[in-house]
Amino acid sequence: MWKQIFKATFIAGSLDIIAACTQAWLVKSTTTPDIVLKYIASAVFGKEAFAGGTGMILYGLLFHFVIAFACTLVYFILYPRIKLLHRNIFFSSLLIAIIAWAVTTQLIVPLSQIKRPPFDLTKALIAVSILYCCIGLPISYFAKQFYSNQK
């Protein structure tokens, strides 16, 4: 099971950080991947993260993958216990995306040193869409594959 969890985490986390960097660059072409990763690191280190170098970038990447791992682990634990998750990976992916977005915006950001931005419906829908494609689909696919092979 751990092999599948790590595989799903790596794929989902990689897709999500690529999408986050791409989306940030599309919104403002001066936002490079290092700035995105320093922003993630700023959750713990505050404004000091933006003055940091490679270390802060690596912290941002680490924090990003820890969150992706947590999403994956929780889903793999819940999958055999909640029959609703077995029905459809697209529905499950939407649940993962909405829960990941809600936990991030309502729990992680408020507990961090990141300044909480005002709610913006368009940005929220974009974020949930990215989470659906990049986090939800890979996690739900690998969990379904794993548990289907266990029967």
Buried (B, 14 or more C-beta within 10 A) or exposed (E): EEEBBBBBBBBBBBBBBEBBBEBBBEEEEEBEBBBBBBBBBBBBBEEEBBEBEEEBBEBBBEBBBEBBBEBBBBBBEBBEEEEEBBEEBEEBBBBBBBBBBEBBBEEBBEEBBBEEEEEEEEEEEBBBBBBBBBBBBBBBBBBBBBBEEEE
